[in-house]
Amino acid sequence: VYRKAPPSVSTPPIDASQLPAPVQLPLTDIWYTYIAGVGGMGVNVVASVLAQAGVRQGYEVRLTNKKGLAIRNGSVYSHLSYAPKGTPVSPLIPCGKADLLLGLDVLEAARGLEPQGRYRIAHPERTAAIVNTAKTPTIDTLIGQEDFLAEDQADLIHQHTRPDAYFGANLFRICEHYLGNKLYANIMMLGVAFQRGLLSLDLDTLLWAIGQAVRRDLETNLKAFNMGRYLALNPNHFPLEEQPLSYAELVADKTALLAKKKGKRVAAAYRDRIRDTPIATARRHFALRVYDLIQYENLAYADRYIRQVLAVQAKDGPEFDFAATRAVIYQLAKVLAIKDEIYVAHLLTCEEKYRRDRRRYNIDPSRGDRIRYRHLNRPHLRLFGRDFRPDLKLGDRTLKWVARMKFLRRLCSSWWHREERDFAAWYENLITDFSPRSSDEYHTWVQILSLPEEVRGYRGVRQPKMEAAKERAAELLAGRETAPDPALLQIPVSTGS
């Protein structure tokens, strides 16, 4: 990203003088806080602020930091304790004794609930929790081997801490939107904790400690602190959600994009094909997937999708809320739009991608902002009977040429992404066989038609998941006990002797 001036951010007026003073509990016993995150989030900065503030407040302070690798790969946590002067204090939090859990990373914060007790610091009757609910993917998530839902982890923390003292919000998004950088989330979290009366510290003492620990961008950090105080009183004080396009606006937008890239005839044909949407509850997704398949190949390829969706709908019914039809609308498009090198090149250079990037990175061309792209690609090539996967660094211009080379799908059809194309053909055969004769059979078919949902990740990860999905479908069709869900990590359990 190249800029001629700092990015422009629109922060609503923040007047800390209008905020009510929080009710603070006096420190009469040992007070423990646990701060959890991953490298680069500022966990140690939070610990430093609280430690310096505690010393200035006159407390006995103990601090233990565990550092980790920066970004995604290393957990970082701090044990910090306050006590009246002269009180013996442990440098580590005893099991279940934390008074406050500050979770900059929701997954690392959830580790503080481990039931075995090795890391468990929280207790549902004692521990208050302030949690950043943003999802930071792990290495295993990035390569498609495992995944998790940040919402599930936040719910888990909520269930195992004090229900009256839980706060959760996506602080990263708030900071990026209003302050231009998510790194201010750590100080924002301190503002939430202070305003909720969870820190036995005077405001002046805490502000002094922030000034000592964060000398760079102090003004912005203090603004983040005060924003956190507002969030403590009203979690929706800083709105984030943009109004999604209506169905009519979405269709108009996709029609305009097709007219620009493929001509008015194709754009008009697209609008005609989605006019009779199969079911109202899925019409938005149906319109998007038809558009995607036209971009992936052509109108004929999209027609192949439409015919099969309508065929399932003809055998479906409103008594089941068209669950099978909705499953096919979602999953058939997924298996047909194989992420080969051609389609990936399109996704990396399409107008929708540029729009998302301009919004995400706050790019304003009128201020001189611009983005220069360098994509790291590893295509699968076969020359003289040998497979090659070279590491390439390509610019947008090259990828736009690659995106036009759809003829390679037919020229190299004997080997190129053969497994994915075979999986798509297998799924289309399932759709042809869809013919439930009872309510139980119908629900089994919905499970079967939804199986591609779990086939995701990089190519080497997807292949075993495709085989697992086929095995699961065969067992469901045979009425046998179902095969293991291909999305779940299977952990062997030894019974011992």
C-alpha positions in Angstrom: 0.0 0.0 0.0 1.4 3.4 -1.0 0.1 6.6 0.5 1.0 10.3 0.1 -0.6 11.0 3.5 -1.8 9.1 6.5 -5.1 7.3 6.0 -8.2 9.2 6.8 -10.3 7.7 9.5 -13.6 9.0 10.8 -13.7 8.7 14.6 -16.9 9.9 16.2 -16.5 12.6 18.9 -15.1 11.2 22.1 -15.5 13.3 25.2 -14.2 11.3 28.2 -15.4 14.1 30.6 -19.0 13.0 29.9 -18.4 9.4 31.1 -19.5 8.5 34.6 -16.8 7.4 37.0 -16.8 3.7 37.5 -17.5 2.1 40.9 -14.2 0.6 42.0 -13.8 -2.1 44.6 -11.1 -1.5 47.2 -8.2 -4.0 47.1 -8.4 -6.0 50.4 -7.0 -9.3 49.2 -4.8 -10.7 46.5 -6.2 -9.8 43.0 -5.2 -11.9 40.0 -5.5 -11.1 36.3 -4.7 -13.4 33.3 -3.8 -11.7 29.9 -3.9 -14.0 26.9 -3.1 -13.6 23.2 -0.5 -14.4 20.5 2.7 -12.7 19.5 2.3 -9.2 18.1 -1.0 -8.3 19.8 0.5 -6.3 22.7 -0.1 -8.7 25.6 3.1 -7.6 27.3 2.2 -4.0 26.8 -1.0 -4.5 28.7 0.9 -6.4 31.4 3.5 -3.5 31.6 0.8 -0.9 31.9 -1.0 -2.7 34.7 2.3 -3.6 36.5 3.5 0.0 36.5 0.1 1.3 37.5 -0.1 -1.1 40.4 3.3 -0.1 41.7 2.4 3.6 41.5 -0.9 2.8 43.3 1.1 1.3 46.2 0.3 -2.4 45.7 2.5 -5.4 46.0 2.9 -6.4 42.3 4.0 -9.7 40.8 4.2 -10.3 37.0 5.1 -13.4 35.0 5.3 -13.1 31.2 5.4 -16.0 28.7 6.5 -14.8 25.3 5.7 -16.5 21.9 6.5 -16.2 18.2 5.0 -13.3 16.5 1.7 -13.7 14.7 -0.5 -16.8 14.8 2.2 -19.3 15.8 3.0 -18.5 19.5 0.8 -18.1 22.5 1.6 -15.2 24.8 0.2 -14.9 28.3 0.9 -12.9 31.5 0.0 -13.6 35.1 -0.3 -10.4 37.1 -1.3 -10.0 40.7 -2.0 -7.1 43.1 -2.0 -7.3 46.9 -1.9 -5.0 49.8 1.7 -3.9 50.5 3.7 -6.6 52.4 1.4 -9.5 51.4 3.1 -12.7 50.1 2.0 -13.2 46.5 2.5 -16.1 44.1 4.0 -15.1 40.7 1.5 -17.5 39.0 -2.3 -17.6 39.3 -3.5 -20.6 41.3 -6.1 -22.9 39.7 -9.4 -21.0 39.2 -8.3 -17.9 41.1 -8.2 -15.3 38.4 -10.4 -12.3 39.1 -10.1 -10.9 35.6 -9.4 -12.6 32.2 -8.3 -10.2 29.4 -8.4 -12.2 26.1 -6.8 -10.4 23.2 -7.1 -13.7 21.3 -10.3 -15.7 21.8 -8.7 -19.1 21.3 -5.8 -18.4 23.7 -8.3 -17.0 26.3 -10.3 -20.2 26.0 -7.2 -22.2 27.0 -7.6 -20.6 30.4 -10.7 -22.8 30.9 -8.9 -26.1 30.4 -10.7 -28.5 32.7 -7.6 -30.7 33.4 -6.3 -27.8 35.5 -2.9 -27.4 33.9 -3.7 -24.0 32.6 -7.1 -23.3 34.1 -7.2 -20.0 35.8 -10.9 -19.1 35.5 -13.8 -19.9 37.7 -17.5 -19.2 36.9 -18.2 -17.6 40.3 -15.1 -15.5 40.5 -13.7 -14.5 37.1 -14.8 -11.5 35.0 -13.9 -11.7 31.3 -13.1 -9.0 28.7 -12.7 -10.8 25.3 -11.7 -9.7 21.8 -14.0 -12.0 19.7 -12.0 -11.5 16.4 -10.8 -14.7 14.8 -7.0 -15.0 14.4 -6.4 -18.3 12.4 -3.8 -20.7 13.6 -1.3 -22.4 11.3 -3.4 -25.5 11.1 -6.4 -23.4 10.2 -4.5 -21.6 7.4 -3.5 -24.9 5.8 -7.0 -26.4 6.2 -6.2 -29.2 8.6 -8.3 -27.8 11.5 -10.7 -24.9 12.0 -12.7 -23.3 14.8 -15.5 -20.8 15.2 -14.6 -17.7 17.2 -18.2 -17.4 18.3 -18.1 -20.9 19.9 -15.0 -20.0 21.8 -16.5 -16.8 23.0 -19.6 -18.6 24.1 -17.5 -21.1 26.0 -15.7 -18.3 27.9 -19.0 -16.7 28.7 -20.4 -20.0 30.1 -17.3 -20.5 32.4 -16.9 -17.0 33.7 -19.2 -14.7 35.7 -22.3 -14.2 33.6 -22.8 -10.7 35.0 -19.2 -9.6 34.2 -18.6 -10.8 30.6 -17.8 -8.5 27.7 -17.1 -9.6 24.2 -16.7 -7.5 21.0 -14.6 -7.6 17.8 -12.1 -5.0 19.0 -9.8 -5.6 16.0 -12.6 -4.5 13.6 -13.5 -1.5 15.7 -9.9 -0.3 15.8 -9.3 -0.9 12.1 -12.4 1.0 11.1 -12.1 4.0 13.5 -8.4 4.2 14.2 -6.8 2.7 11.1 -5.0 -0.2 12.9 -6.1 -3.1 15.0 -3.0 -2.9 17.2 -4.8 -0.4 19.5 -7.1 -3.2 20.7 -5.0 -3.9 23.7 -5.4 -0.4 25.2 -9.0 -0.3 24.2 -9.5 -3.5 26.2 -8.0 -1.7 29.2 -10.6 1.1 28.8 -13.4 -1.5 28.9 -12.0 -3.1 32.0 -11.5 0.2 33.8 -15.0 1.5 33.0 -16.6 -1.7 34.2 -14.9 -1.2 37.6 -12.7 -4.3 37.2 -9.4 -2.6 37.8 -8.6 -1.3 41.3 -6.7 1.7 39.9 -7.3 5.4 39.8 -7.8 6.9 36.4 -4.8 9.3 36.6 -2.6 6.4 37.6 -3.7 4.3 34.7 -3.3 7.1 32.2 0.2 7.8 33.6 1.1 4.1 33.1 -0.2 4.1 29.5 2.0 7.1 28.9 5.0 5.3 30.3 4.5 2.0 28.4 3.2 3.5 25.1 5.3 6.5 24.1 4.6 6.2 20.4 1.2 7.3 19.1 0.2 8.1 22.7 -2.7 10.4 21.5 -4.3 7.6 19.5 -3.8 5.1 22.3 -5.5 7.4 24.7 -8.3 7.7 22.2 -8.5 3.9 22.0 -8.7 3.8 25.8 -11.6 6.2 25.9 -13.4 4.3 23.1 -13.1 1.2 25.3 -14.8 3.1 28.1 -17.7 4.0 25.8 -17.9 0.4 24.7 -18.1 -0.8 28.3 -21.3 1.2 28.7 -22.7 0.4 25.2 -21.1 -2.4 23.1 -22.8 -1.0 20.0 -21.6 2.6 20.5 -19.3 2.3 17.4 -21.3 0.6 14.7 -19.5 -1.5 12.1 -21.9 -3.3 9.9 -22.4 -1.9 6.5 -25.8 -2.2 5.0 -25.7 -5.1 2.5 -26.9 -4.6 -1.0 -30.6 -5.5 -1.5 -31.3 -8.3 -3.9 -32.2 -5.8 -6.6 -29.0 -3.9 -6.0 -26.9 -7.0 -6.0 -28.4 -8.2 -9.3 -27.9 -4.8 -10.8 -24.2 -4.7 -9.7 -23.5 -8.2 -11.1 -25.2 -7.4 -14.3 -23.1 -4.3 -14.8 -19.9 -6.2 -14.1 -20.8 -8.9 -16.6 -21.8 -6.2 -19.2 -18.4 -4.6 -18.7 -16.3 -7.8 -18.9 -18.4 -10.2 -21.1 -20.8 -7.9 -23.0 -24.4 -6.9 -22.8 -25.8 -10.1 -24.3 -24.3 -12.2 -21.5 -25.4 -9.7 -18.9 -29.0 -9.8 -20.2 -28.9 -13.6 -20.2 -27.7 -13.7 -16.6 -30.6 -11.5 -15.5 -33.1 -13.7 -17.4 -31.7 -16.9 -15.8 -32.1 -15.7 -12.2 -35.5 -14.1 -12.7 -37.3 -17.3 -11.6 -35.3 -18.0 -8.5 -36.0 -21.5 -7.1 -36.8 -20.5 -3.5 -37.1 -17.0 -2.0 -34.9 -17.8 1.0 -31.9 -18.7 -1.2 -32.4 -16.3 -4.1 -29.5 -14.1 -3.1 -27.1 -17.0 -3.0 -28.5 -18.5 -6.2 -27.9 -15.2 -8.0 -24.3 -15.0 -6.7 -23.5 -18.6 -7.7 -24.9 -18.3 -11.2 -22.8 -15.1 -11.6 -19.7 -17.0 -10.3 -20.1 -19.9 -12.6 -20.5 -17.6 -15.6 -17.2 -15.9 -14.6 -15.7 -19.3 -14.0 -16.5 -20.7 -17.4 -19.5 -19.4 -19.4 -23.3 -19.3 -19.6 -23.5 -23.0 -20.6 -21.6 -24.0 -17.5 -24.0 -21.9 -15.4 -27.0 -23.5 -17.2 -25.6 -26.9 -16.1 -25.9 -25.7 -12.5 -29.4 -24.2 -12.9 -30.8 -27.4 -14.5 -29.7 -29.6 -11.6 -31.0 -27.1 -9.0 -34.4 -27.0 -10.7 -34.4 -30.8 -11.0 -34.0 -31.2 -7.2 -36.6 -28.5 -6.5 -39.1 -30.5 -8.6 -38.7 -33.4 -6.2 -38.6 -31.2 -3.1 -41.5 -29.6 -1.2 -42.4 -26.7 1.2 -43.1 -29.2 4.0 -39.4 -29.6 4.4 -38.7 -25.9 3.7 -36.9 -27.0 0.5 -33.9 -28.0 2.6 -32.5 -30.3 -0.1 -32.8 -27.6 -2.7 -31.0 -25.1 -0.6 -28.2 -27.6 0.1 -27.7 -28.1 -3.7 -27.8 -24.4 -4.4 -24.9 -23.9 -2.0 -22.9 -27.1 -2.5 -23.2 -27.8 -6.3 -21.8 -24.3 -7.1 -18.9 -25.0 -4.7 -17.9 -28.3 -6.4 -18.4 -26.9 -9.9 -16.2 -23.8 -9.3 -13.0 -25.7 -8.9 -10.2 -23.4 -7.6 -7.8 -24.2 -10.3 -5.0 -21.9 -11.4 -7.3 -20.1 -13.9 -10.1 -19.4 -11.4 -7.7 -18.4 -8.6 -6.1 -15.9 -11.0 -9.6 -14.5 -11.7 -10.4 -14.3 -7.9 -7.2 -12.4 -7.3 -7.8 -9.8 -10.0 -11.6 -9.4 -10.1 -13.3 -6.1 -9.4 -14.9 -7.5 -6.2 -11.4 -8.2 -4.8 -10.2 -4.7 -5.5 -13.3 -3.3 -3.8 -12.8 -5.4 -0.7 -9.1 -4.3 -0.5 -9.9 -0.6 -0.9 -12.5 -0.9 1.9 -10.2 -3.1 4.1 -7.1 -0.9 3.8 -9.0 2.4 3.6 -7.7 3.2 0.2 -8.7 6.6 -1.2 -7.3 7.2 -4.7 -8.2 10.9 -4.5 -5.6 11.2 -1.7 -3.0 9.5 -3.7 -3.5 6.0 -2.2 -2.7 3.0 -4.3 -2.1 -0.7 -3.9 0.7 -2.6 -5.7 0.1 -6.4 -5.8 2.6 -9.2 -5.7 1.0 -12.6 -5.5 2.9 -15.7 -4.4 1.5 -18.7 -6.5 2.4 -22.3 -6.7 0.8 -23.8 -9.9 0.6 -27.4 -10.7 2.3 -28.1 -14.1 3.1 -31.3 -16.0 5.9 -31.4 -18.6 7.1 -34.5 -20.3 5.3 -36.7 -17.8 6.7 -35.0 -14.8 4.9 -32.9 -12.2 6.2 -29.4 -11.2 5.0 -27.0 -8.6 7.2 -23.9 -8.9 7.0 -21.0 -6.5 6.2 -17.9 -8.6 5.8 -14.2 -7.7 3.4 -12.7 -10.2 1.8 -9.3 -10.7 -1.8 -8.5 -11.5 -1.1 -8.1 -15.2 0.3 -11.6 -15.6 -2.6 -13.1 -13.5 -5.2 -11.3 -15.7 -3.7 -13.1 -18.7 -3.8 -16.4 -16.8 -7.4 -15.9 -16.0 -8.3 -15.8 -19.7 -6.6 -19.2 -20.4 -9.7 -21.3 -19.8 -8.8 -23.5 -22.7 -6.2 -25.2 -20.5 -9.0 -26.9 -18.6 -9.9 -28.9 -21.7 -6.4 -29.2 -23.0 -5.1 -30.7 -19.7 -8.3 -32.4 -18.7 -6.6 -35.9 -18.3 -4.6 -34.8 -15.2 -5.3 -31.2 -14.2 -7.4 -31.1 -11.0 -8.7 -34.5 -11.9 -9.6 -35.4 -8.4 -11.8 -32.3 -8.0 -13.5 -32.8 -11.3 -14.2 -36.5 -10.4 -15.7 -35.3 -7.1 -17.9 -32.9 -8.9 -19.1 -35.6 -11.2 -19.8 -37.9 -8.2 -21.9 -35.1 -6.5 -23.9 -34.6 -9.7 -24.7 -38.3 -9.8 -26.0 -38.0 -6.2 -28.3 -35.2 -7.3 -29.6 -37.4 -10.1 -30.3 -40.2 -7.6 -32.1 -37.9 -5.2 -35.5 -39.5 -4.7 -36.6 -39.7 -1.0 -39.6 -41.9 -0.3 -40.1 -40.9 3.4 -39.4 -38.1 5.8 -36.4 -40.1 7.3 -35.0 -40.7 3.8 -35.4 -37.0 3.0 -33.4 -35.9 6.0 -30.7 -38.5 5.2 -30.5 -37.0 1.7 -30.1 -33.5 3.1 -27.1 -34.7 5.1 -25.6 -36.4 2.0 -26.2 -33.3 -0.2 -24.5 -31.1 2.4 -21.3 -33.2 2.6 -19.2 -30.9 0.3 -19.4 -28.2 2.9 -16.7 -29.9 4.9 -14.3 -30.3 1.9 -12.1 -27.2 2.2 -8.5 -26.3 2.6 -5.5 -26.5 0.4 -5.4 -29.1 -2.4 -3.4 -31.7 -0.4 -5.9 -31.3 2.5 -9.0 -31.4 0.3 -8.2 -34.8 -1.3 -8.6 -37.0 1.8 -11.7 -35.0 2.8 -13.3 -35.8 -0.6 -12.7 -39.5 0.0 -14.1 -39.2 3.5 -17.2 -37.5 2.2 -17.7 -40.2 -0.4 -17.4 -42.9 2.3 -19.8 -41.1 4.6 -22.3 -40.8 1.8 -22.1 -44.5 1.0 -22.7 -45.4 4.6 -25.6 -43.0 4.9 -27.2 -44.4 1.7 -26.7 -48.0 3.0 -28.4 -47.1 6.3 -25.3 -48.1 8.2 -23.7 -46.2 11.1 -22.3 -43.0 9.7 -18.7 -42.6 9.0 -16.7 -40.0 10.9 -17.4 -36.4 9.9 -14.5 -35.4 7.6 -14.4 -32.0 9.2 -13.6 -33.3 12.7 -10.2 -34.2 14.0 -10.2 -37.8 15.0 -8.2 -38.3 18.2 -7.3 -42.0 19.1 -8.1 -43.0 22.6 -6.0 -45.7 24.3 -7.8 -47.7 26.9 -4.6 -48.9 28.6 -4.0 -52.4 30.0 
